[in-house]
Every structure is written in C-alpha cells, then in structure tokens.
Amino acid sequence: MNPAWIDRLADWNPQFIRECRGRLNTRSLIVAIAFSAIVQIIILLTYNQIRQLTNQTPQEIWLSVFRTLTWIFPYFLFVSGSYLLTSDITNEERRGTLNFIRLSPRSSQSILLGKMLGVPILPYLSIALFVPLHLIAAMIGGVPFGFAISYYLLLGVGAFFLFSFALLVASFGNTQTMLGSQQSAAAFSFTALTFFFFTPLFMTWNNVTSWSLFVDIDLLNPGRSWEYDLEWLYIPISSNIWLSHLFTLANLAIATFGIWQILRRRFYNPSGTILSKYQSYGLIAYAQILMFGFVVKTPNLIALFITEAIDFGLILLLISAITPKRQALLDWVRFDRRNVWDWVWSAKSPAPIAIAINLLIVNCIWIPWLLLAQFDNVALGLMSLLSQACTLLIYALIVQLILIQKSQRPASWATGAIATLLILPPIFLGLLSITPEKFPAIWIFFGYIWVLGVSLTSSNVSIGFAIAIFGQSIVIVSLGVMLRNKLDSLRIGPNSVPLVDRRSP
C-alpha cells in the first residue's frame, strides 16, 4: 500500500506520480547518487590540492568551491532538464501515446506540469544532493545569506521558464512550420541552444544586475568589479537590489504565462498554427515595450538598427507561427464568414493582414521616438522602418502563397524562398558592382537600407528611396491580388463542398 502522502500527491497530479514511478527505479537512483557523490569528492580533492600548492586561506578555498558549484548548477539542471523534456514529449508524439494522454479528463496544465516535474526528477535529485555542500561552502566562504536566497530563487524561476519553453518546442511534434522543424532536430537544437545561449545569458544577466549588488566585487568572477548603469524606462534596475529582482522575476513570469497560454492551445490542437493572431499582437507589443525601455535613453541610429534587427527576426518567426496551411484556408474560405474581423482575429484566415498589424504596432512605438528624440538623422531611421515593414510584408505574402499550394513539404519551399531572398540579392549585387552609393534604390528595394548610412548625404538617396518604396508597393499589391485570386479559386474549386442542405431528398 502507498503512504497517505503519495495518495494525496497522486490525487493532485497523477501524471507526476506516473513519471516518477517510471524513472525512480533502483538503478537510476544509484546512478544519480553515485554521480553526485563522485563529482563532490572530485571538487573537494581538487581544491584541497590547490590549497596545498598555494597560499590561499581556507575561506578562499571554500569560496572557490562555492563559485564552482554555482556555475555547475544551472548548466547541469538546464541542459539535462531541457533534453529530457524535449526527448520525452517528442518520443511520445512519435509513438502516438500523447494522443491517449490528451484524452485524459485532467486539464492540460496538470498534465504538462506533471511532465515538467516528473521527467527531470533525476537531475532534480542530483542538484538536491549538491545543495548541502553548496551551502556549507557559502557559509565558510563568507558569502552573504541573501545571495544564496537570491540564487536559488532565480535558479528555480529560470528553470520553470526554460522547461516551459522546452515543452513548447517539443509540442511542435510532427508539425512543420516555415522553419521546417522536425522532432529530433528540435530536441537536439534546443538542448544546444540552452547550453550555448540560454544558460550563459541567465548567468550573465543576473551577475550584472541582481547578484552584483550584494558585494562590491563579483562573487562568481573573482577580481572583477561590475560598474554597469543599466536602466529600463529610466528605472535603475542595476543599482537597486529590489528593483533588479522585481524586473527579472516579473519578466520571467510574463514570458512563462505567455508560453503556457500557447501550450494550452497547442496541446489540444497540435495541427493548428503555433500562435493565434491575438497572441502575436500581444507578443510584439510586449517585445517593443521591453526594448524601448532599454534604448529610450540612447537615441541613436545604432540602437535603432539593433532593435530593427531583433524585430526583423521576430516578425519572421511570427510569419512562421501564424501562417495557416492549405487545409485551414480551405475550411475558412468555404465554411467561415469572411469579413474584416476574420482577417484580423481568425486563426484560419491568411496571415498577411495580421503581419501588417504587427508591423503597425512596431512602427507606432519607434516612429514617435524618432520624431521626438534628438536623432542625428531622422530621415534614415524613418526610411529604414518603412523599408523593413514593406520587405517583411512581401515575405509574409510569399510564404502564404507557398503554403496555400497543393505540394509536398510546402514549409521547406517557404523556408528556401525566404532564405534565397535574404542571402542571394546582396551577393549578386556585389558581383555585378551595383554599389549602394550608385544604385541606392535597388538596395532599398531588397530591404538593405542599413548599408546606406555612409551615403545618406548624397542627393540620390531620397529619390532612390521613393523609387524603392514605389516598387515594393507594386509587389505587395500584385502578391495581394494573387492571394485573393487563389482564395477565390479554393472557394469555387472542383473539390469544394456545396453549401447546401443535403438532408432534403
């Protein structure tokens, strides 16, 4: 018989108990305990040898042990947890067992939370076995107690965010987006991204903001002092320990909440678009406000170009995430009401209108900043924003036209088309000696206005910009007409379903 607390835990989250029973066998427990013990012994022996070879005091040695464990924890926890979660979900999707889980009367939040808590249970256990040594090293090494509390709090919240993101990546399953992601590739890529990007970013951000405020020097990088004046909307988040923690925790909470909203949508509708259109609007608005808070104090073109580069990649991801495929469009044009609000909100409607709204949200943030702030060259900033918006709208129309076609692997074709438009034009223009100084209109037409910074004073730039925008407008209108005609052909095509009542004799 099970103890009463296990029965209560099973009533709270049966999925968590099932995951624990499948992983907490005798062999795996011995491996986890042995791994933790061996690593701790190696660390202690190594620093004991260092102490014998140097003149460091016991406090300095224990502080070095604390630093080593502090760096090991996030890399081990984040990387192992991300790999286990993505592998588990994608394997269940491939075997088809995830469909049976979807039929459970439990809510999607309960099932996914059980996965998040149960699948990486062995890494959790290994970290828990490291904690006593970590705390002992902190006390003997003279580490402030508040730092330990802050570290474990941010580590836990960061792990919850990252593992939620891992569940989202794994939930793509067999579906293909414009990026053409597959099961194994998505799992491996996300694990590598966790190791090389997310974990270093987590440590660097907290090291610069929250943790550097406990002492005058950096606890994790001996001998280096941090003198950063990081502000968001003129709020000194790197100068106040409470503000730095509030800012970090609030943004992690907002991002995690958004991820779980997408997870709820994907769990019961894995074949639909990754994001709904209203979710894309919220995501873009949140990203713009977040970036604007960091650059509002530095009104220069470099800051603007950095935000534009981030927005460019973000909009490309949105094109992949909200563009419906052929079957969804067939359902929309044949059975749904097609009005203005459907184009704006419906998940099955074509994506270009929603992309245009997202671009409008972007420009509503940055154009007033350009006009009100003291920029050296407002004209270049306005031209770059407008040119980028037109370029991305063209990409959105091209992707939608490709995904509406009846072909094999349309997502791969869309990826290839966008990659070709991004890479080949500057190569051919360079080979043909079509320089930005002599032919600015061509470079602006393909969306490479940032290369015109050095030649902005020339008189032909304004004319070239007008020609390029006119050409982009013609392309947008032409692609829009093609999309409308294609939708009309789907509605009245040979395989269309007549909208009549078949019950009558």
Secondary structure, 3 states (H helix, E strand, C coil): CCCHHHHHHHHHCHHHHHHHHHHCCHHHHHHHHHHHHHHHHHHHHHHHHHHHHCCCCHHHHHHHHHHHHHHHHHHHHHHHHHHHHHHHHHHHHHHCHHHHHHCCCCCHHHHHHHHHHHCCHHHHHHHHHHHHHHHHHHHHCCCCHHHHHHHHHHHHHHHHHHHHHHHHHHCCCCCCCCCCCCHHHHHHHHHHHHHHHHHHHHHHHHHHCCHHHCCCCCCCCCCCCCCCCCEECCEECCCCHHHHHHHHHHHHHHHHHHHHHHHHHHHHCCCCCCCCHHHHHHHHHHHHHHHHHHHCCCCCHHHHHHHHHHHHHHHHHHHHHHCCCHHHHHHHHHHCCCCHHHHHHCCCCCCHHHHHHHHHHHHHHHHHHHHHCCCCCHHHHHHHHHHHHHHHHHHHHHHHHHHCCCCCCHHHHHHHHHHHHHHHHHHHHHHCCCCCCCCHHHHHHCCCHHHHHHHCCCCHHHHHHHHHHHHHHHHHHHHHHHHHHHHHHHHCCCCCCCCCCCCCC
